[in-house]
Every structure is written in C-alpha cells, then in structure tokens.
C-alpha cells in the first residue's frame, strides 16, 4: 500500500492461506422487490478481498437472488407476506453472524412492518463488526442511540437523505455542514459514520477523514450497496471500524474513477464498480 496516501493497511495474506482465513462475512439483504441490491453487496464482499460470503435473504426472495450468485453462498431466512425478512428471523440471523468475522445489513430490505422490526433488532444484536446501510438505517430513525449498545463496532453508511432522517433534520441542513452532521451522528450512534456524497466524510466522532476519490457517475442505483459489501470485507480481514471505513471510502471512490475512465460518468452502473474494487486495492499494494 502506498504509504504517502496515509491510508490504513490490510494485513498481508500468508502464503498458505485458505479462504476461511481471509475473512468470512454474513450479508443480510434483499427482498422480493429488491433482489439486485443483495447481489451487489455480496459480490462486493469477495471483490473486497474476503474469502467467504454468505447472503442471508428472505426465503421468498431466495430463488430470485440465488440464480444470480457465483462464488457467493445463500441462506434462506423466514420471510413475511411482503417478501422481506420476518421479525422472527432475527435469532437465526444473529446465530449465523456469530460464526463469521463481520456482517452487513440493509441493502434491498424494504420497509414492511415485519422487516423494520427485524432490522431494528438485528442492527443492534449482531455480535460481530457490522455495516448498517439503506433500509436498516431507515428502520433506526428516531432510535439511532440504540446502536451504542451493540456488542461490536458498527459502521453506518448513510447518504444525506438517510442522515437527515436519522438526525431528524432537513436534507438542506445536512448539506450546510456535512462535517458537523456526520460527527453528531457518529456520537449519537456510538458508531463510525461514512456520510456519502462529494467528498465522502468518515468519522468516529473524534477523528475525521475526507475522501478525495469518486465522481458524479457514482450517483447511480446500487453504488452504496457496493460500498457496504466492501467495508464489510475490510472488517472481516481484520481492520478496525474506522480504518475499514477510511480505506473503503477511498477504494470505492477510486473504483468509480477507474470505471469513469473506461465507460464515462453518464452511463456508469454499480456493477461497473465491482471488478474495479480489486484493481483499486491492487494499486495500494
């Protein structure tokens, strides 16, 4: 990794390493309405360097999701009538996470009452370092302080709209002082925050980093799901939460810059970022 960038370092892989020693991640994501978000997040885990990923998804959505998977594994959890997670899936999700190094929750969950209850429980209960994104963040609006009781570190990845809901502010207020908003959210949640946008901000409430990579082409559906999987992969490979967030923001943005150079900003899609995560990581070796 280039020392002059001042970025955290991933530990080197042992010559005889096997996939079980390179990070094992549980991704809780997807629904009948949003199967693609789950696939993007899970695939990004592997491109982010983790050796294994299991995608825990609602049973009703599993056929839609599993048909798109390659090296990623899937596991069906109880689903509700809307095709999302049922609230009673929470204990099984926590048990699955306890066997892994890191987790992620949020992409494509949907917002049915059952799924909101599931997300509120699991976002706090998972016993390993966890990335909390998308509808898992929306489920925590009005109760973000509950994350401070989590048994392991949490990394939150809100866009400005989600940050506004979590802080009960207008989106314009978030834009006025992004640093203050991110810091306040980190303190209230007792978590690391990645506030996405131009000049993505990473903070744990004390330290603060502003990413210099990325471009407007990344304003496309699914880009945040890629970041979620990437940061979970970095957590699983042994980085502390703040370090994983800083490195993840850099690599995610750099993958976007590489994609823009190849296909242009206007037509870029989230899937374009995923293979370029590996290239961006290689640049840092």
C-alpha positions in Angstrom: 0.0 0.0 0.0 1.3 3.5 -0.8 2.5 5.0 2.4 2.2 8.5 1.0 -1.6 8.2 0.8 -1.7 7.8 4.6 -4.3 5.1 4.3 -4.8 2.1 6.6 -3.1 -1.1 5.6 -4.6 -4.5 5.1 -2.6 -7.4 6.7 -0.7 -9.5 4.1 -2.0 -12.9 3.3 0.0 -15.8 4.4 1.5 -17.9 1.6 -0.5 -20.9 2.7 -3.8 -19.1 3.4 -7.1 -20.7 2.6 -10.5 -18.9 2.1 -11.6 -19.5 5.7 -8.6 -17.4 6.9 -9.2 -14.5 4.6 -12.4 -13.1 6.2 -15.9 -14.6 6.4 -18.9 -12.2 6.0 -22.6 -12.5 6.5 -24.7 -10.1 4.4 -28.4 -9.7 5.4 -30.0 -8.2 2.4 -32.6 -8.4 -0.3 -36.4 -8.9 -0.7 -38.7 -9.9 -3.5 -38.9 -6.2 -4.5 -35.1 -5.6 -4.4 -33.1 -8.7 -5.1 -30.3 -7.0 -7.0 -29.1 -4.9 -4.1 -28.3 -8.1 -2.2 -26.3 -9.5 -5.1 -24.3 -6.3 -5.5 -23.4 -6.2 -1.8 -22.4 -9.9 -1.6 -20.3 -9.8 -4.7 -18.5 -6.7 -3.5 -17.5 -8.6 -0.3 -15.5 -11.0 -2.4 -14.0 -8.3 -4.7 -13.1 -6.5 -1.5 -10.8 -9.4 -0.6 -12.8 -11.6 1.8 -12.6 -15.3 1.3 -16.2 -16.2 2.0 -19.6 -14.5 2.0 -23.0 -15.9 2.9 -26.0 -13.9 1.8 -28.8 -14.4 4.3 -32.0 -13.4 2.4 -35.8 -13.9 2.8 -36.9 -17.3 1.7 -39.4 -15.8 -0.7 -36.6 -13.9 -2.4 -34.0 -16.6 -2.5 -34.8 -18.0 -5.9 -34.5 -14.6 -7.4 -31.2 -14.0 -5.6 -29.5 -17.3 -5.7 -29.9 -17.6 -9.5 -27.5 -14.6 -9.8 -24.8 -15.8 -7.4 -21.4 -17.2 -8.4 -18.9 -17.7 -5.6 -21.3 -16.2 -3.0 -23.4 -18.6 -0.9 -27.0 -18.0 0.1 -29.1 -19.0 3.1 -32.9 -18.6 3.3 -34.4 -17.0 6.4 -38.1 -16.6 7.3 -39.9 -14.1 5.2 -43.0 -12.0 5.7 -46.0 -11.6 3.4 -44.4 -8.7 1.6 -41.4 -10.9 0.6 -39.0 -9.3 3.1 -37.5 -10.6 6.3 -39.9 -11.7 9.0 -39.3 -10.4 12.5 -38.8 -14.0 13.8 -35.7 -14.3 11.5 -33.6 -12.2 13.9 -32.3 -15.0 16.2 -31.2 -17.1 13.3 -29.5 -14.1 11.7 -27.6 -13.4 14.9 -26.6 -17.1 15.2 -25.3 -17.1 11.6 -23.3 -13.9 12.3 -21.7 -15.4 15.4 -19.9 -17.9 13.1 -18.3 -15.2 11.0 -15.8 -12.3 11.2 -18.1 -9.4 10.1 -21.6 -8.7 8.8 -23.6 -6.2 6.8 -27.3 -5.4 6.9 -29.6 -3.2 4.9 -29.4 -3.3 1.1 -32.7 -4.0 -0.5 -34.6 -4.9 2.7 -37.7 -2.9 2.1 -39.8 -1.3 4.7 -42.7 -3.6 5.7 -43.5 -3.6 9.4 -42.0 -7.1 9.9 -38.8 -6.2 8.1 -38.4 -2.9 10.1 -38.8 -4.9 13.3 -36.2 -7.4 12.1 -33.7 -4.6 11.1 -34.1 -2.8 14.4 -33.4 -5.9 16.4 -30.6 -7.3 14.3 -28.7 -4.0 13.7 -28.0 -3.9 17.5 -27.9 -7.7 18.2 -25.3 -8.9 15.7 -22.2 -10.0 17.7 -19.6 -9.1 15.1 -18.4 -5.8 13.5 -21.3 -4.8 11.2 -22.0 -2.3 8.4 -25.5 -0.8 8.7 -26.9 0.6 5.4 -30.0 1.6 3.5 -33.3 0.4 4.9 -31.6 -0.8 8.1 -30.7 2.8 8.7 -34.2 3.9 7.9 -35.5 1.4 10.4 -33.4 3.2 13.1 -34.8 6.7 12.5 -35.8 8.0 15.9 -33.8 5.4 17.8 -30.2 5.7 16.5 -28.9 5.8 20.0 -29.7 2.1 20.4 -26.7 1.3 18.3 -24.5 2.5 21.2 -25.4 -0.7 23.0 -24.2 -3.0 20.2 -21.8 -5.7 21.3 -19.3 -5.0 18.4 -18.4 -1.9 16.3 -20.9 -0.5 13.8 -20.2 1.4 10.6 -23.1 3.4 9.2 -23.2 4.4 5.6 -25.9 7.0 5.1 -26.5 9.2 2.1 -27.7 12.7 3.0 -31.3 11.8 2.9 -30.8 8.9 5.4 -28.6 11.1 7.6 -31.4 13.7 7.7 -33.9 11.1 8.8 -31.6 9.7 11.5 -30.9 13.2 12.9 -34.5 14.5 12.3 -33.3 17.3 10.2 -33.9 18.7 6.7 -31.6 17.4 3.9 -30.6 21.0 3.3 -29.3 21.2 6.9 -27.1 18.2 6.3 -25.6 19.8 3.2 -24.9 23.1 5.0 -22.4 21.4 7.4 -21.7 17.9 6.4 -18.8 17.5 8.9 -21.0 18.6 11.8 -23.8 16.3 10.7 -21.5 13.2 10.3 -19.8 13.9 13.7 -23.1 14.4 15.5 -24.5 11.2 14.1 -21.3 9.2 15.0 -21.5 10.5 18.6 -25.2 9.7 19.0 -24.9 6.3 17.5 -21.6 5.4 19.2 -20.5 4.3 15.7 -18.3 5.1 12.7 -20.1 7.1 10.1 -19.5 7.2 6.3 -21.5 10.2 5.0 -21.7 9.6 1.3 -21.5 12.3 -1.3 -19.0 14.6 -3.0 -16.1 14.5 -0.5 -17.3 11.5 1.4 -16.8 12.0 5.1 -15.6 9.3 7.6 -15.7 10.0 11.3 -15.9 8.2 14.6 -17.0 11.4 16.4 -13.4 12.4 17.1 -11.3 11.6 14.0 -12.4 12.8 10.6 -11.3 11.9 7.1 -12.5 13.4 3.8 -12.1 11.1 0.8 -10.6 12.6 -2.4 -11.8 9.9 -4.8 -15.0 9.4 -6.6 -17.1 11.3 -9.2 -20.7 12.1 -10.2 -21.0 9.0 -12.2 -21.3 7.1 -9.0 -24.7 8.7 -8.4 -26.4 5.5 -9.7 -28.6 2.9 -8.2 -26.7 0.3 -6.2 -23.4 2.2 -5.7 -24.0 2.3 -2.0 -24.6 -1.4 -1.9 -21.1 -1.9 -3.3 -19.6 0.2 -0.6 -21.5 -1.8 2.1 -20.0 -5.1 0.9 -16.6 -3.6 0.5 -16.4 -2.2 4.0 -17.7 -5.5 5.5 -14.9 -7.3 3.6 -12.3 -5.0 5.1 -13.7 -5.5 8.6 -13.6 -9.3 8.1 -9.9 -9.0 7.1 -9.0 -7.5 10.4 -9.3 -3.8 10.0 -10.7 -1.7 12.9 -14.0 0.0 12.1 -12.6 3.5 11.5 -9.8 2.2 9.4 -12.1 -0.1 7.3 -14.3 2.9 6.7 -11.5 5.2 5.6 -10.0 2.6 3.3 -13.4 1.6 2.0 -14.4 5.1 1.1 -11.1 5.6 -0.8 -11.2 2.3 -2.7 -14.9 2.7 -3.6 -14.3 6.1 -5.0 -11.2 5.0 -6.8 -13.1 2.1 -8.4 -15.6 4.8 -9.6 -12.9 6.8 -11.1 -11.5 3.8 -12.9 -15.0 3.0 -14.2 -15.5 6.6 -15.4 -12.2 6.4 -17.3 -13.4 3.3 -19.1 -17.1 3.9 -19.7 -17.7 7.5 -18.8 -19.7 9.0 -15.9 -23.1 9.2 -17.5 -23.6 5.6 -18.4 -21.8 4.1 -15.4 -23.7 1.5 -13.3 -23.0 0.0 -9.9 -21.9 -3.3 -11.4 -19.1 -1.4 -13.2 -17.5 -0.7 -9.8 -17.3 -4.2 -8.6 -14.4 -5.6 -10.7 -12.6 -2.3 -10.3 -12.5 -2.7 -6.5 -9.8 -5.3 -7.0 -7.8 -3.0 -9.2 -8.1 -0.2 -6.7 -6.9 -2.4 -4.0 -4.0 -3.7 -6.1 -2.9 -0.1 -6.6 -2.3 0.2 -2.9 -0.2 -3.0 -2.5 
